[in-house]
Amino acid sequence: MSKHNIRVASATVLVCFFLCVGLIECTTQIPPKHDESCHSAPRVAVIGGGIAGAATIRFLRTLLGDAAQLTLYERRHELGGRIRVIDTPNGGVLETGASVYHLSNRYLIDFVEELGLQQRPDDGLNGERLGIWDGEQFLFETSQYDAVTMLRGLWRYGLSSLTVQDMVSEVLDKFLRVYDLLEEEHFETPQALLRALDLYELTQRSLQSLLTEEGISPLYAAELITGVNRVNYGQDNSLNALVGLVSIIGNTDELASVSGGNPQIVSGLLNRSGASVELERTVHRISLADPTTATASQPPRYRVHSHESSLSAATFYTADTDEPLRVEGNAERVDHFDAVVMAAPVELSRIAFDPPLNRHVDRTQRTYQVTYVTVLEARLKSSYFGLEPDDLPQLIMTTENERIPFSSLMAWYRVSVRQPEETEQHPQEAGQQRTEEPQRGYKVFSRAPLSDQLLAQLFDNISWVHRSAFHAYPVLTPTPSMPTFRLHDGLFYVNALESAFSTMETEAIGARNVASLVTDYLKCTSVCESSD
């Protein structure tokens, strides 16, 4: 599919778990990279073994030098957080969370290059067709012929895609200033950085209101743009305008992933950092070591209370209660640190924060969107959609309709299926193998679990099913309330940035900013003295 066709039909503006933006109130100049300014080996804990935690460790090592004692806690048995992969029956791996990144994501690109990982371009539709389903019919379908797709798009949507592309380009130009900005300054709140990038106002209005103001076709907004946002964020055009436009950014040749799985970025950064990595270690409480004696020259020291855990990937970020974790017996271990970084959503952590820390931590501030991912090998039933098998699109996006049980449905590989052994009614030459029309592997996103009964309505010849669910991102409607990056002196929060929007690069940018805040905090105390 050509780029011209993409601009008119927006057919490949689909599966972008894309970049990032964020943050925060300017304080001081970024401290320079150094190895000698921290004479007393500062101890920093990072809680969360996803990209936010790994990037924080990487930036802290650069800024604090080799003497710093860095410890990462991860309650699962593996690293990656919301970056997910599963093994597939065809011998490969499939990304089920945080699938791709944009080639303008400077931090992720740098990580991939410095780790020597192999980057593969995302193929997008790879010549296959897209359809937009409203629960009764396909409202728009691409064609195998670019010219036909272009004419269909112009007939149904007019020039709306060109206007939207101009809007997206303006946002991207502003966003890309973030990298140079974070080399010079750091910020206390998401709002301040967004204002520095001239993007904050977009977070205070809905995408739908912006599209209406710009004269975008109602059909284009309700069908293509809603479809894109349901794929990327499981939400509709009530998203804030910034995340809605970011969701659209990118063409198929501008997206990539790591061969063998994106979690290699996380494990690679931690392996190179020399940090102590505590897997299957759940932090259940954070307290001040001696809050009554803290002074400007002697900062509060932190106690991190943890216990052994054995949480699988399926249970990560899916706690169905916000009650603090309780530890029975003598299983608790207490470690002491000069600073602590939360690199996982506080709202989902179930960590108890002792006074006075709890005054600064509102765990109920943000609601997270639960995404259900169903991966299976099967044959999609054309009868469900009222089409002949050859007419079925390979990627199905959906409009906002509560009667539709899924948000998107995508074929991701072909499976050749051998016919049963020949009978007398179906003779075949000895040794010759005959195959049916290939069935496929499918990845289905939904807002609720897909039951076996529902899968049987959608598919036949089901040979393998894998289900997972996780709190993938916050509900990203406009809000003036965002967490701060500094929860308390010495206690920091990378994921505050997710109130703007949530992607892998979002976490890396939040990590860069927080690493600078931590370094500045330690330099301003007796823990990390200036070498001047």
Secondary structure, DSSP 8 states (H G I E B T S, - for coil): --HHHHHHH-TT-------------EEEE-----SSS-TT--EEEEE--BHHHHHHHHHHHHHH-TT-EEEEEESBSSSBTT-EEEE-TTS-EEEEES--EETT-HHHHHHHHHTT--EEE--TTTT--EEEE-SSSEEEE--SSHHHHHHHHHHHHTTHHHHHHHHHHHHHHHHTTHHHHHHHEEESSHHHHHHHTT-GGGGGSBHHHHHHHTT--HHHIIIIIHHHHHHHHS--TTSBHHHHHHHH---GGGEEEETT-THHHHHHHHHHHT-EEEETEEEEEEEES-GGG--SSS---EEEEEEE--B-GGGTT--S--S-----TT--EEEEESEEEE-S-HHHH--EE-TTGGGG--TTS--EEEEEEEEEEEEE-GGGGTS-GGG--SEEEE-S-TT-S-SEEEEEEEE--B-----TTS---TT---B-S-EEEEEEEESS---HHHHHHHEEEEEEEEEEEEEEEE-----S----SEEETTEEEGGGGGGT---HHHHHHHHHHHHHHHHHHHHTSTTS----
